[in-house]
Amino acid sequence: MALNILLSRFSFFQQIREMLKKFSQARTKEEKVTWLEEHVVLQSDLSLDATKGAFSSAVFLKESSQWQLSVCAGGLTGASGALPLVYTEWLMERVYRYNDHAGIAFLNIFSHRLYCLRYLSWAHTRAYAECELTSGRPSERILQALWGDGNEPECGTDGGRYFIPATRSLRSLAQWLTRIAGADVSIVPFQVRWQPVSEAERCRTGTGSLTLGEGAVIGQYIQERQTCFSLTLGPVPAGHALSFYPGQERFKKLQASLSLFLGRGNGLYFYFTLRQYTDTADGRVSSGCLGNTLIVGQRNPGIRTEQSLSFPLDYRADIS
């Protein structure tokens, strides 16, 4: 006995999606894929007629406890199949005249796998279908990746999934460094810095060796804006800021993070500005730490003193 289970006549993907929602008891993605492969038989239509819809038949066979669907498009046989029509005519003759189903059964092995992969690839690019397969919220992961933030364990301590080219930006880098440093990080691009000029690019007045057209620089240094970035961290307490001083562990972590994010040989230059403050009532400079904190002697409590320290953040561009 057969029961018609055609839920979406004109859409192959919506038919499979509705069947997974209505008939499958699986919860995880692996269980749903297994159910689709074992309890649904997807076969190419064995007919030369142009049907109205994506399926010529969709029935439930109680004898085998399987859903059997004959798909009209995207298969191997049928009026719009990938194989020439002569193969469909020959298979129809074997089935209807000689009752020989061996040939079409062999092709249906590949057709079934083809249709399953076709649906899974379609669902992977549709957030609502992927959500139904995984019982999760893929849109959250997409938005967090675009925002440059995320706390899922699978992203790792370095947030490696934010390194794909589509989301690798200064905004993403700033958010990632904020999560690593535990303090606010802002990056301002295209800052001015003085860069030495090679001898071959200088135009020395009076010598006549190079004209301004050949060497368009007079002097030994030139202002360069394209590769200089300003990275500001803070404000942070003065005691906490000590770990971001050059040579300290957190400073090395920032250098390694920039190397990991930016890659090799890009020629970028970062200038690090550390904003620190002292606002405790007994915040004094201890012995041998002049410059690390901001208070010398007694002072009035409740007044915050803030200081900015700037130094180059020389990351290693040869680290990948």
PEMO-V988250 format. One record per backbone hydrogen bond with DSSP energy under -1.0 kcal/mol. CO is the residue of the C=O (numbers start at 1). NH is the residue of the N-H. E is the energy in kcal/mol with one decimal. If there is no record, write none. Layout:
CO|NH|E  CO|NH|E
This chain:
1|62|-1.5  3|60|-1.9  9|54|-3.6  11|15|-1.5  12|16|-1.9  13|17|-2.4  14|18|-2.6  15|19|-2.0  16|20|-2.3  17|21|-1.6  18|22|-2.5  19|23|-2.5  28|32|-1.9  29|33|-2.4  30|34|-2.2  31|35|-2.3  32|36|-2.2  33|37|-2.0  34|38|-2.1  35|39|-2.6  39|67|-2.5  41|69|-3.0  43|71|-2.9  51|53|-1.1  54|72|-2.6  57|70|-2.6  58|5|-2.3  59|68|-3.1  60|3|-1.3  61|65|-1.4  61|66|-1.4  66|61|-2.8  67|41|-3.8  68|59|-2.5  69|43|-2.6  70|56|-2.2  71|45|-2.2  75|82|-2.0  76|83|-2.5  78|81|-1.3  84|87|-1.5  85|89|-2.5  86|90|-2.1  87|91|-2.5  88|92|-2.4  89|93|-2.0  90|94|-2.1  91|95|-2.2  92|96|-2.8  93|97|-1.8  93|98|-1.1  94|100|-3.2  101|105|-2.0  102|106|-1.9  103|107|-1.9  104|108|-2.0  107|111|-2.2  108|112|-2.6  109|113|-1.4  110|114|-2.4  111|115|-2.5  112|116|-2.1  113|117|-2.3  114|118|-2.0  115|119|-2.2  116|120|-2.3  117|121|-2.4  118|122|-1.6  119|123|-2.8  120|124|-1.7  123|126|-1.1  126|130|-2.7  127|131|-2.2  128|132|-1.5  129|133|-1.7  130|134|-2.4  131|135|-1.8  137|140|-1.1  138|142|-2.1  139|143|-2.6  140|144|-2.5  141|145|-2.1  142|146|-2.2  143|147|-2.2  144|148|-1.8  144|149|-2.3  152|155|-1.5  153|156|-1.6  155|160|-1.4  159|162|-2.0  160|163|-1.6  164|167|-1.5  167|169|-1.1  169|173|-2.5  170|174|-2.6  171|175|-2.2  172|176|-2.2  173|177|-2.6  174|178|-2.0  175|179|-1.8  176|180|-1.7  177|181|-3.0  178|182|-1.8  184|234|-2.4  186|232|-2.9  188|230|-2.8  193|224|-2.8  195|222|-2.0  198|201|-1.3  211|215|-2.8  217|203|-3.6  220|197|-2.7  222|195|-2.7  224|193|-1.4  227|269|-3.2  228|191|-2.4  229|271|-2.7  230|188|-2.7  231|273|-2.9  232|186|-2.4  233|275|-2.7  236|277|-1.8  237|241|-2.3  240|243|-1.0  241|244|-1.8  242|245|-1.4  243|251|-1.0  245|248|-2.4  248|252|-2.1  249|253|-1.9  250|254|-2.0  251|255|-1.9  252|256|-2.6  253|257|-2.3  254|258|-2.3  255|259|-2.1  256|260|-2.2  257|261|-2.3  258|262|-2.8  259|263|-1.6  269|229|-2.9  270|313|-2.5  271|231|-2.5  272|311|-2.5  273|233|-2.6  274|309|-2.7  275|236|-2.0  276|307|-3.1  277|238|-2.1  278|305|-2.0  280|283|-1.2  282|284|-1.4  286|289|-1.7  289|292|-2.3  305|278|-2.0  307|276|-2.8  309|274|-3.6  311|272|-2.3  313|315|-1.3  316|319|-1.2
